[in-house]
Amino acid sequence: MNWTTTRNIVVLVSLLALGSPVAAGPQGPNPHASATALYLHAQAGDLLDVRIGDLLPTQAVLGYDEVFYKLGRYQAGKDAINKRFDDWCEASGLEKTATADANSRLDEASSFTCTVTMGNETPATIDPMKTAVIGHGGRIYLVDGHHTFTSFMETSDGGPNTHVRVRILGNLSQMGPEAFWQAMEENGWVWLRDDNDQPITVDQLPTSLGLGNFRNDEFRGLIYFTRDIAYKQNAQNANYQEFHWGTWLRNNPDFNLADYDLTDATEYLRAVKKAAELISGVQDSDIVDGTLTAGQLGRMNFDNSEFTKLSKSYCNSKPGKVAYFLYYYHNILGIPPAITCP
């Protein structure tokens, strides 16, 4: 049994012990009928206030490691202002946190403030917003933001009643189910592959956000940590950007995920560096997945300064993302050995 298989089994057992729900199997789309009237008339370009529990996923898998990084950082408390408030402000088109204190909560937006107020957004602050599409009856389908909003679902001051804002890509509410899903696929607004990169149907999509409702794609998780080192992310890139790179890496003969112990910081960083070097080593015109090129997926030259930042240990005053992920894995999920500092 290789490292990745062993780790997935341990993570599943640990999530069950923590009480995180794990989906028993494929589920069909949830109608969310009681909430749909709120979103029915939203149009492309609207910045819409939504309840996280009303968002319908358009993918069946997550890179757990990205969510673990976010949760680890939220719980470690090393930032002057907790990073979850920055993440909420950025995802809502409001830049970053202006004020927050010990009594601030994600599910009480009035308890903290952002540097940009609603109505004063700019193209630059809107660019990183998460996106969604309106479907039949006003159902709202999340396109980008599954990892961030799942992290909000899993925090003690978050959950399904937490409100966030999304940018609407389109209103397809007049379409029947078959035409709707065809349009979603044609626009690249749904990811119909499982954790082994095999095709799935729309009936296998989860009915809500929450870590336990998704399978874990370890390639997607690893690719997240190569962001800003080997590729950049912005609104001009293709949707599901990191999944496309994950597919490419999975099929790359020069990379074998089973060669790395993803529970160890040195080994994980070695895997990240190898993956990043491979991504940076292709040409912008090279095909990565389907018809998408490396340039369309944000490829950039390897940035060693960003890799150095990523590599900082948990005991540093400003740990790297991998350190926060492993802190959550070992110290919060309780999978030995625990990370300790002098």
Contacts in CASP RR format, 6 or more apart in sequence:
PFRMAT RR
TARGET T0000
AUTHOR 0000-0000-0000
METHOD contacts of the structure
MODEL  1
MNWTTTRNIVVLVSLLALGSPVAAGPQGPNPHASATALYLHAQAGDLLDV
RIGDLLPTQAVLGYDEVFYKLGRYQAGKDAINKRFDDWCEASGLEKTATA
DANSRLDEASSFTCTVTMGNETPATIDPMKTAVIGHGGRIYLVDGHHTFT
SFMETSDGGPNTHVRVRILGNLSQMGPEAFWQAMEENGWVWLRDDNDQPI
TVDQLPTSLGLGNFRNDEFRGLIYFTRDIAYKQNAQNANYQEFHWGTWLR
NNPDFNLADYDLTDATEYLRAVKKAAELISGVQDSDIVDGTLTAGQLGRM
NFDNSEFTKLSKSYCNSKPGKVAYFLYYYHNILGIPPAITCP
2 258 0 8 1.000
3 258 0 8 1.000
3 260 0 8 1.000
3 261 0 8 1.000
3 262 0 8 1.000
3 263 0 8 1.000
4 218 0 8 1.000
4 257 0 8 1.000
4 258 0 8 1.000
4 262 0 8 1.000
7 218 0 8 1.000
7 262 0 8 1.000
7 263 0 8 1.000
8 216 0 8 1.000
8 218 0 8 1.000
10 335 0 8 1.000
11 64 0 8 1.000
11 216 0 8 1.000
11 329 0 8 1.000
11 333 0 8 1.000
11 335 0 8 1.000
12 22 0 8 1.000
14 333 0 8 1.000
14 334 0 8 1.000
14 335 0 8 1.000
15 22 0 8 1.000
15 211 0 8 1.000
15 212 0 8 1.000
15 333 0 8 1.000
16 22 0 8 1.000
18 333 0 8 1.000
20 154 0 8 1.000
20 210 0 8 1.000
20 211 0 8 1.000
20 212 0 8 1.000
21 210 0 8 1.000
21 212 0 8 1.000
21 213 0 8 1.000
22 212 0 8 1.000
23 206 0 8 1.000
23 212 0 8 1.000
23 213 0 8 1.000
23 214 0 8 1.000
26 200 0 8 1.000
26 203 0 8 1.000
26 204 0 8 1.000
27 203 0 8 1.000
27 204 0 8 1.000
27 205 0 8 1.000
27 206 0 8 1.000
27 207 0 8 1.000
27 213 0 8 1.000
28 202 0 8 1.000
28 203 0 8 1.000
28 204 0 8 1.000
28 205 0 8 1.000
28 207 0 8 1.000
29 56 0 8 1.000
29 139 0 8 1.000
29 202 0 8 1.000
29 203 0 8 1.000
29 205 0 8 1.000
29 207 0 8 1.000
30 56 0 8 1.000
30 207 0 8 1.000
30 208 0 8 1.000
31 139 0 8 1.000
32 53 0 8 1.000
32 54 0 8 1.000
32 56 0 8 1.000
32 139 0 8 1.000
32 140 0 8 1.000
35 51 0 8 1.000
35 54 0 8 1.000
36 137 0 8 1.000
36 138 0 8 1.000
36 139 0 8 1.000
36 140 0 8 1.000
37 137 0 8 1.000
37 138 0 8 1.000
38 50 0 8 1.000
38 54 0 8 1.000
39 48 0 8 1.000
39 50 0 8 1.000
39 54 0 8 1.000
39 134 0 8 1.000
39 138 0 8 1.000
39 139 0 8 1.000
39 140 0 8 1.000
40 134 0 8 1.000
40 137 0 8 1.000
40 138 0 8 1.000
40 173 0 8 1.000
41 171 0 8 1.000
42 48 0 8 1.000
42 134 0 8 1.000
42 140 0 8 1.000
42 168 0 8 1.000
42 171 0 8 1.000
43 168 0 8 1.000
43 170 0 8 1.000
43 171 0 8 1.000
44 168 0 8 1.000
44 169 0 8 1.000
44 170 0 8 1.000
44 171 0 8 1.000
45 167 0 8 1.000
45 168 0 8 1.000
45 169 0 8 1.000
45 170 0 8 1.000
46 167 0 8 1.000
46 168 0 8 1.000
47 93 0 8 1.000
47 121 0 8 1.000
47 126 0 8 1.000
47 129 0 8 1.000
47 165 0 8 1.000
47 166 0 8 1.000
47 167 0 8 1.000
47 168 0 8 1.000
48 132 0 8 1.000
48 140 0 8 1.000
48 165 0 8 1.000
48 166 0 8 1.000
48 167 0 8 1.000
48 168 0 8 1.000
49 163 0 8 1.000
49 164 0 8 1.000
49 165 0 8 1.000
50 132 0 8 1.000
50 140 0 8 1.000
50 163 0 8 1.000
50 164 0 8 1.000
50 165 0 8 1.000
50 166 0 8 1.000
51 160 0 8 1.000
51 161 0 8 1.000
51 162 0 8 1.000
51 163 0 8 1.000
52 149 0 8 1.000
52 152 0 8 1.000
52 153 0 8 1.000
52 158 0 8 1.000
52 159 0 8 1.000
52 160 0 8 1.000
52 161 0 8 1.000
52 162 0 8 1.000
52 163 0 8 1.000
52 164 0 8 1.000
52 209 0 8 1.000
53 153 0 8 1.000
53 159 0 8 1.000
53 160 0 8 1.000
53 161 0 8 1.000
53 208 0 8 1.000
53 209 0 8 1.000
54 140 0 8 1.000
55 132 0 8 1.000
55 140 0 8 1.000
55 141 0 8 1.000
55 142 0 8 1.000
55 149 0 8 1.000
55 166 0 8 1.000
55 208 0 8 1.000
55 209 0 8 1.000
56 139 0 8 1.000
56 140 0 8 1.000
56 141 0 8 1.000
56 142 0 8 1.000
56 205 0 8 1.000
56 207 0 8 1.000
56 208 0 8 1.000
57 141 0 8 1.000
57 142 0 8 1.000
57 146 0 8 1.000
57 205 0 8 1.000
57 206 0 8 1.000
57 207 0 8 1.000
57 208 0 8 1.000
57 209 0 8 1.000
57 213 0 8 1.000
57 214 0 8 1.000
58 133 0 8 1.000
58 141 0 8 1.000
58 142 0 8 1.000
58 143 0 8 1.000
58 146 0 8 1.000
58 184 0 8 1.000
58 189 0 8 1.000
58 190 0 8 1.000
58 191 0 8 1.000
58 205 0 8 1.000
59 146 0 8 1.000
59 190 0 8 1.000
59 191 0 8 1.000
59 205 0 8 1.000
59 214 0 8 1.000
59 240 0 8 1.000
59 243 0 8 1.000
60 191 0 8 1.000
60 192 0 8 1.000
60 193 0 8 1.000
60 194 0 8 1.000
60 195 0 8 1.000
60 200 0 8 1.000
60 204 0 8 1.000
60 205 0 8 1.000
60 206 0 8 1.000
60 214 0 8 1.000
60 215 0 8 1.000
61 191 0 8 1.000
61 193 0 8 1.000
61 194 0 8 1.000
61 195 0 8 1.000
61 214 0 8 1.000
61 215 0 8 1.000
61 216 0 8 1.000
61 217 0 8 1.000
61 220 0 8 1.000
61 243 0 8 1.000
62 146 0 8 1.000
62 147 0 8 1.000
62 150 0 8 1.000
62 211 0 8 1.000
62 214 0 8 1.000
62 215 0 8 1.000
62 216 0 8 1.000
62 217 0 8 1.000
62 220 0 8 1.000
62 221 0 8 1.000
63 147 0 8 1.000
63 216 0 8 1.000
63 217 0 8 1.000
63 218 0 8 1.000
63 220 0 8 1.000
63 221 0 8 1.000
63 224 0 8 1.000
64 211 0 8 1.000
64 216 0 8 1.000
64 218 0 8 1.000
64 221 0 8 1.000
65 218 0 8 1.000
65 221 0 8 1.000
65 222 0 8 1.000
65 224 0 8 1.000
65 225 0 8 1.000
65 262 0 8 1.000
65 325 0 8 1.000
66 147 0 8 1.000
66 220 0 8 1.000
66 221 0 8 1.000
66 224 0 8 1.000
66 325 0 8 1.000
67 147 0 8 1.000
67 150 0 8 1.000
67 151 0 8 1.000
67 154 0 8 1.000
67 211 0 8 1.000
68 325 0 8 1.000
68 328 0 8 1.000
68 329 0 8 1.000
68 333 0 8 1.000
69 224 0 8 1.000
69 225 0 8 1.000
69 321 0 8 1.000
69 322 0 8 1.000
69 324 0 8 1.000
69 325 0 8 1.000
69 328 0 8 1.000
70 83 0 8 1.000
70 84 0 8 1.000
70 87 0 8 1.000
70 147 0 8 1.000
70 148 0 8 1.000
70 151 0 8 1.000
71 151 0 8 1.000
71 154 0 8 1.000
71 155 0 8 1.000
71 328 0 8 1.000
71 332 0 8 1.000
72 324 0 8 1.000
72 325 0 8 1.000
72 327 0 8 1.000
72 328 0 8 1.000
72 332 0 8 1.000
73 79 0 8 1.000
73 83 0 8 1.000
73 321 0 8 1.000
73 324 0 8 1.000
74 82 0 8 1.000
74 83 0 8 1.000
74 84 0 8 1.000
74 151 0 8 1.000
74 155 0 8 1.000
75 328 0 8 1.000
75 332 0 8 1.000
76 314 0 8 1.000
76 319 0 8 1.000
76 324 0 8 1.000
76 327 0 8 1.000
78 317 0 8 1.000
78 318 0 8 1.000
78 319 0 8 1.000
79 86 0 8 1.000
81 97 0 8 1.000
81 100 0 8 1.000
82 100 0 8 1.000
82 104 0 8 1.000
84 106 0 8 1.000
84 151 0 8 1.000
84 152 0 8 1.000
84 155 0 8 1.000
85 97 0 8 1.000
85 100 0 8 1.000
85 104 0 8 1.000
85 106 0 8 1.000
85 112 0 8 1.000
86 96 0 8 1.000
86 97 0 8 1.000
87 148 0 8 1.000
87 151 0 8 1.000
87 152 0 8 1.000
88 106 0 8 1.000
88 109 0 8 1.000
88 112 0 8 1.000
88 114 0 8 1.000
88 152 0 8 1.000
88 164 0 8 1.000
89 95 0 8 1.000
89 96 0 8 1.000
89 97 0 8 1.000
89 114 0 8 1.000
89 115 0 8 1.000
89 116 0 8 1.000
90 96 0 8 1.000
90 128 0 8 1.000
91 128 0 8 1.000
91 129 0 8 1.000
91 130 0 8 1.000
91 145 0 8 1.000
91 148 0 8 1.000
91 149 0 8 1.000
91 164 0 8 1.000
91 165 0 8 1.000
92 114 0 8 1.000
92 129 0 8 1.000
92 164 0 8 1.000
92 165 0 8 1.000
93 116 0 8 1.000
93 121 0 8 1.000
93 125 0 8 1.000
93 126 0 8 1.000
93 128 0 8 1.000
93 129 0 8 1.000
93 165 0 8 1.000
94 114 0 8 1.000
94 115 0 8 1.000
94 116 0 8 1.000
94 117 0 8 1.000
94 118 0 8 1.000
94 121 0 8 1.000
94 125 0 8 1.000
95 114 0 8 1.000
95 115 0 8 1.000
95 116 0 8 1.000
95 125 0 8 1.000
96 114 0 8 1.000
96 115 0 8 1.000
97 112 0 8 1.000
97 113 0 8 1.000
97 114 0 8 1.000
97 115 0 8 1.000
98 112 0 8 1.000
98 113 0 8 1.000
98 114 0 8 1.000
98 115 0 8 1.000
99 112 0 8 1.000
99 113 0 8 1.000
100 111 0 8 1.000
100 112 0 8 1.000
100 113 0 8 1.000
101 112 0 8 1.000
103 111 0 8 1.000
104 111 0 8 1.000
104 112 0 8 1.000
105 111 0 8 1.000
105 157 0 8 1.000
105 158 0 8 1.000
106 152 0 8 1.000
106 155 0 8 1.000
106 157 0 8 1.000
106 158 0 8 1.000
106 159 0 8 1.000
106 162 0 8 1.000
107 157 0 8 1.000
107 158 0 8 1.000
107 159 0 8 1.000
107 161 0 8 1.000
107 162 0 8 1.000
107 163 0 8 1.000
108 157 0 8 1.000
109 163 0 8 1.000
116 122 0 8 1.000
116 125 0 8 1.000
126 167 0 8 1.000
127 234 0 8 1.000
127 235 0 8 1.000
128 234 0 8 1.000
128 235 0 8 1.000
129 165 0 8 1.000
129 166 0 8 1.000
129 167 0 8 1.000
130 142 0 8 1.000
130 143 0 8 1.000
130 144 0 8 1.000
130 145 0 8 1.000
130 148 0 8 1.000
130 149 0 8 1.000
130 164 0 8 1.000
130 166 0 8 1.000
130 167 0 8 1.000
131 142 0 8 1.000
131 143 0 8 1.000
131 144 0 8 1.000
131 145 0 8 1.000
131 166 0 8 1.000
131 167 0 8 1.000
131 168 0 8 1.000
131 169 0 8 1.000
131 239 0 8 1.000
132 140 0 8 1.000
132 141 0 8 1.000
132 142 0 8 1.000
132 143 0 8 1.000
132 166 0 8 1.000
132 167 0 8 1.000
132 168 0 8 1.000
132 169 0 8 1.000
133 140 0 8 1.000
133 141 0 8 1.000
133 143 0 8 1.000
133 168 0 8 1.000
133 169 0 8 1.000
133 170 0 8 1.000
133 171 0 8 1.000
133 172 0 8 1.000
133 184 0 8 1.000
133 189 0 8 1.000
134 140 0 8 1.000
134 141 0 8 1.000
134 168 0 8 1.000
134 170 0 8 1.000
134 171 0 8 1.000
134 172 0 8 1.000
134 173 0 8 1.000
135 141 0 8 1.000
135 171 0 8 1.000
135 172 0 8 1.000
135 173 0 8 1.000
135 175 0 8 1.000
135 180 0 8 1.000
136 172 0 8 1.000
136 173 0 8 1.000
136 175 0 8 1.000
136 176 0 8 1.000
136 177 0 8 1.000
136 180 0 8 1.000
137 173 0 8 1.000
138 173 0 8 1.000
140 166 0 8 1.000
141 184 0 8 1.000
141 189 0 8 1.000
141 190 0 8 1.000
142 149 0 8 1.000
142 166 0 8 1.000
142 209 0 8 1.000
143 169 0 8 1.000
143 189 0 8 1.000
143 190 0 8 1.000
143 239 0 8 1.000
144 239 0 8 1.000
146 209 0 8 1.000
146 214 0 8 1.000
147 224 0 8 1.000
149 164 0 8 1.000
149 209 0 8 1.000
150 209 0 8 1.000
150 210 0 8 1.000
150 211 0 8 1.000
150 214 0 8 1.000
152 158 0 8 1.000
152 159 0 8 1.000
152 162 0 8 1.000
152 164 0 8 1.000
153 159 0 8 1.000
153 160 0 8 1.000
153 162 0 8 1.000
153 209 0 8 1.000
153 210 0 8 1.000
153 211 0 8 1.000
154 210 0 8 1.000
154 211 0 8 1.000
160 208 0 8 1.000
160 209 0 8 1.000
169 187 0 8 1.000
169 189 0 8 1.000
172 180 0 8 1.000
172 183 0 8 1.000
172 184 0 8 1.000
175 183 0 8 1.000
181 190 0 8 1.000
181 202 0 8 1.000
183 189 0 8 1.000
184 190 0 8 1.000
185 192 0 8 1.000
188 238 0 8 1.000
188 239 0 8 1.000
188 240 0 8 1.000
189 239 0 8 1.000
190 202 0 8 1.000
190 205 0 8 1.000
191 239 0 8 1.000
191 240 0 8 1.000
191 243 0 8 1.000
192 199 0 8 1.000
192 200 0 8 1.000
192 201 0 8 1.000
192 202 0 8 1.000
193 199 0 8 1.000
193 200 0 8 1.000
193 243 0 8 1.000
193 247 0 8 1.000
194 200 0 8 1.000
194 204 0 8 1.000
194 215 0 8 1.000
195 215 0 8 1.000
195 216 0 8 1.000
195 217 0 8 1.000
195 218 0 8 1.000
197 217 0 8 1.000
197 219 0 8 1.000
197 246 0 8 1.000
197 247 0 8 1.000
197 250 0 8 1.000
206 213 0 8 1.000
206 214 0 8 1.000
207 213 0 8 1.000
217 243 0 8 1.000
217 246 0 8 1.000
218 257 0 8 1.000
218 262 0 8 1.000
219 246 0 8 1.000
219 247 0 8 1.000
219 249 0 8 1.000
219 250 0 8 1.000
219 257 0 8 1.000
220 242 0 8 1.000
220 243 0 8 1.000
220 246 0 8 1.000
221 242 0 8 1.000
222 246 0 8 1.000
222 249 0 8 1.000
222 257 0 8 1.000
222 262 0 8 1.000
222 271 0 8 1.000
222 272 0 8 1.000
222 275 0 8 1.000
223 242 0 8 1.000
223 245 0 8 1.000
223 246 0 8 1.000
223 249 0 8 1.000
223 275 0 8 1.000
224 242 0 8 1.000
225 268 0 8 1.000
225 272 0 8 1.000
225 310 0 8 1.000
225 321 0 8 1.000
225 322 0 8 1.000
225 325 0 8 1.000
226 245 0 8 1.000
226 272 0 8 1.000
226 275 0 8 1.000
226 276 0 8 1.000
226 279 0 8 1.000
227 233 0 8 1.000
227 242 0 8 1.000
228 303 0 8 1.000
228 306 0 8 1.000
229 272 0 8 1.000
229 276 0 8 1.000
229 280 0 8 1.000
229 302 0 8 1.000
229 303 0 8 1.000
229 306 0 8 1.000
229 307 0 8 1.000
229 310 0 8 1.000
230 275 0 8 1.000
230 276 0 8 1.000
230 277 0 8 1.000
230 279 0 8 1.000
230 280 0 8 1.000
230 299 0 8 1.000
230 300 0 8 1.000
230 302 0 8 1.000
230 303 0 8 1.000
231 241 0 8 1.000
231 245 0 8 1.000
231 279 0 8 1.000
231 297 0 8 1.000
231 298 0 8 1.000
231 299 0 8 1.000
231 300 0 8 1.000
232 298 0 8 1.000
232 300 0 8 1.000
233 241 0 8 1.000
233 298 0 8 1.000
237 296 0 8 1.000
237 297 0 8 1.000
237 298 0 8 1.000
238 244 0 8 1.000
238 292 0 8 1.000
238 296 0 8 1.000
238 297 0 8 1.000
241 297 0 8 1.000
241 298 0 8 1.000
244 288 0 8 1.000
244 289 0 8 1.000
244 292 0 8 1.000
244 297 0 8 1.000
245 279 0 8 1.000
245 288 0 8 1.000
245 289 0 8 1.000
245 297 0 8 1.000
247 288 0 8 1.000
247 289 0 8 1.000
248 279 0 8 1.000
248 288 0 8 1.000
248 289 0 8 1.000
249 255 0 8 1.000
249 275 0 8 1.000
249 278 0 8 1.000
249 279 0 8 1.000
250 257 0 8 1.000
252 278 0 8 1.000
254 278 0 8 1.000
255 274 0 8 1.000
255 275 0 8 1.000
255 278 0 8 1.000
257 271 0 8 1.000
259 271 0 8 1.000
260 267 0 8 1.000
260 268 0 8 1.000
260 270 0 8 1.000
260 271 0 8 1.000
261 267 0 8 1.000
261 268 0 8 1.000
262 268 0 8 1.000
262 271 0 8 1.000
263 326 0 8 1.000
263 329 0 8 1.000
263 330 0 8 1.000
263 335 0 8 1.000
265 313 0 8 1.000
265 322 0 8 1.000
265 323 0 8 1.000
265 326 0 8 1.000
268 322 0 8 1.000
268 325 0 8 1.000
268 326 0 8 1.000
269 310 0 8 1.000
269 311 0 8 1.000
269 322 0 8 1.000
272 307 0 8 1.000
272 310 0 8 1.000
272 322 0 8 1.000
273 307 0 8 1.000
276 302 0 8 1.000
276 307 0 8 1.000
277 302 0 8 1.000
279 294 0 8 1.000
279 299 0 8 1.000
280 299 0 8 1.000
280 300 0 8 1.000
280 301 0 8 1.000
280 302 0 8 1.000
281 302 0 8 1.000
282 288 0 8 1.000
282 294 0 8 1.000
282 299 0 8 1.000
283 294 0 8 1.000
284 293 0 8 1.000
284 294 0 8 1.000
284 295 0 8 1.000
284 299 0 8 1.000
285 293 0 8 1.000
285 294 0 8 1.000
285 295 0 8 1.000
286 293 0 8 1.000
286 294 0 8 1.000
287 293 0 8 1.000
288 294 0 8 1.000
288 296 0 8 1.000
288 297 0 8 1.000
289 297 0 8 1.000
309 320 0 8 1.000
310 320 0 8 1.000
310 321 0 8 1.000
310 322 0 8 1.000
311 320 0 8 1.000
311 322 0 8 1.000
312 318 0 8 1.000
312 319 0 8 1.000
312 320 0 8 1.000
312 323 0 8 1.000
313 319 0 8 1.000
313 320 0 8 1.000
313 323 0 8 1.000
314 323 0 8 1.000
314 324 0 8 1.000
314 326 0 8 1.000
314 327 0 8 1.000
314 339 0 8 1.000
314 341 0 8 1.000
315 341 0 8 1.000
315 342 0 8 1.000
316 323 0 8 1.000
319 327 0 8 1.000
323 339 0 8 1.000
326 339 0 8 1.000
327 339 0 8 1.000
329 335 0 8 1.000
330 336 0 8 1.000
330 337 0 8 1.000
330 338 0 8 1.000
330 339 0 8 1.000
331 338 0 8 1.000
331 339 0 8 1.000
END
